[in-house]
Amino acid sequence: MSSWSLSPKVVVIGAGVAGASCARALCLSGCEVHVVDKSRGAGGRLATKRLEWLDPQARRRSARLDHGAPAFAAGSADFRQFLATACPPGALAQWRPTLAPGSRPLDSAGPLWLPQPDMPSLCVGLLRDIPTTWSFAVDALRHGPLGWQIEAAGATLPGHFDAVVLALPPAQAAPLLAAHRRDWAQRVSLALMQPCWTLMGVARRPASVLHWDVARPEQGPLAWVMRNDARPGRESSADEVHWVVHARAGWSRQHLEQPADEVQSRMQDALQDWLGEPIDWQHAVVHRWRYALPQATGAVLPQPCWWDDARGLGVCGDFLGGTGVEGAWQSAQALSSSMLRNHVDA
Ligand SMILES: Cc1cc2nc3c(=O)[nH]c(=O)nc-3n(C[C@H](O)[C@H](O)[C@H](O)COP(=O)(O)OP(=O)(O)OC[C@H]3O[C@@H](n4cnc5c(N)ncnc54)[C@H](O)[C@@H]3O)c2cc1C
């Protein structure tokens, strides 16, 4: 991008793994980076939720449960090297969960990685020392002679930027792209995402002691049944289980628009049926992920990222890089390399 100054100003929209790792790479190479996200903090789908409720004696209770990606694999040497360099000691724990009898095997043969002390910590660490603006749901990008401006609900982020990076799920990137790259906006519509209903809650430990950490039922509505209390570095209690339960993509799609209380009740029933004994819930809620994981899109979206050098506009995310956390990182790496290649060569 010929118009870049010595220290180009880049705004990254989206503080999930893709946005945070792209921001870090650009920052380390001398760019002046600002990150915005519509949420109150970093992490995106690497998410931990705090539940709060009153127990029957009206005492305040709380628990923190990981309700997005349960963990991630690091299949490539490059990604493992990145994690070793970017994460301080203790920031990631290995997780080799014990599977319940009759479970489908895990997708990855190697260890899974679990950010500590909670899931967003990975992105929080990557964004250390990078300016951020939270609760800023970008709804317009304007391009003028001085560069890019970013808007949310009529408010403009101060300053002009040489480049914009969209690190968002495809349905959220499409409306922002439409005014600038209609072809990209159309192409992202090919990137279909699987939804996921997630049940999380705290229950009394069942009579039968549980000797496993994760169940992956072969059949029925539930894809993942996880004991959050049995994960490294998470809260545990002798007489309670912290459940996080992900429904299958097909079941989630079928029930996507159903009221949350109905979905919760169905998922609680499904868990009870699967366990074969009653569950004494202390508190439970559901969360609907409209865009949990990309469906395989390699054939229709073969490039790991998109970069328009003339406009200074880039797109990255798991839907371009493959799937999951590693795919999001790979996409961000590809994008930051493309941006920096042009900058260094200029
Ligand atoms: C239930 C579930 C299970 C999963 N299981 C696994 C697994 O086992 N292994 C694995 O590797 N991965 C798993 N994943 C997927 C993994 O979490 C994602 O692939 C990865 O986190 C995607 O990162 P990202 O940065 O591309 O997107 P995201 O994490 O979605 O980040 C996008 C960010 O953009 C923000 N945003 C969106 N719109 C706007 C806007 N208009 N303005 C400003 N900000 C905006 C969002 O708030 C979000 O923070 C799972 C995800 C879910 C939900």
The ligand as a Gaussian input file, in Angstrom:
#p B3LYP/6-31G(d) Opt

LIG

0 1
 C      -19.472000     -23.608000      21.100000
 C      -18.156000     -23.485000      20.378000
 C      -17.290000     -24.568000      20.307000
 C      -16.068000     -24.461000      19.657000
 N      -15.193000     -25.521000      19.664000
 C      -13.941000     -25.339000      19.176000
 C      -12.955000     -26.344000      19.332000
 O      -13.199000     -27.414000      19.914000
 N      -11.710000     -26.118000      18.828000
 C      -11.400000     -24.950000      18.184000
 O      -10.249000     -24.773000      17.761000
 N      -12.318000     -23.984000      18.016000
 C      -13.575000     -24.153000      18.501000
 N      -14.511000     -23.167000      18.340000
 C      -14.260000     -22.083000      17.375000
 C      -13.286000     -21.022000      17.857000
 O      -13.748000     -20.460000      19.056000
 C      -13.206000     -19.993000      16.741000
 O      -12.802000     -20.621000      15.539000
 C      -12.234000     -18.848000      17.016000
 O      -12.294000     -18.424000      18.340000
 C      -12.583000     -17.746000      16.028000
 O      -11.821000     -16.593000      16.257000
 P      -12.081000     -15.296000      15.360000
 O      -11.160000     -14.250000      15.864000
 O      -12.009000     -15.669000      13.904000
 O      -13.615000     -14.890000      15.602000
 P      -14.364000     -14.471000      16.952000
 O      -13.781000     -15.156000      18.121000
 O      -15.810000     -14.671000      16.672000
 O      -14.058000     -12.916000      17.099000
 C      -14.808000     -11.947000      16.412000
 C      -14.945000     -10.721000      17.297000
 O      -15.596000      -9.707000      16.532000
 C      -16.469000      -9.002000      17.378000
 N      -17.461000      -8.341000      16.514000
 C      -18.409000      -8.909000      15.738000
 N      -19.086000      -7.966000      15.055000
 C      -18.548000      -6.763000      15.407000
 C      -18.806000      -5.430000      15.023000
 N      -19.754000      -5.099000      14.135000
 N      -18.058000      -4.430000      15.576000
 C      -17.085000      -4.732000      16.482000
 N      -16.789000      -5.995000      16.882000
 C      -17.509000      -7.002000      16.344000
 C      -17.045000     -10.061000      18.286000
 O      -17.545000      -9.479000      19.482000
 C      -15.821000     -10.946000      18.517000
 O      -15.115000     -10.575000      19.679000
 C      -15.724000     -23.241000      19.006000
 C      -16.588000     -22.151000      19.102000
 C      -17.784000     -22.268000      19.771000
 C      -18.683000     -21.054000      19.874000

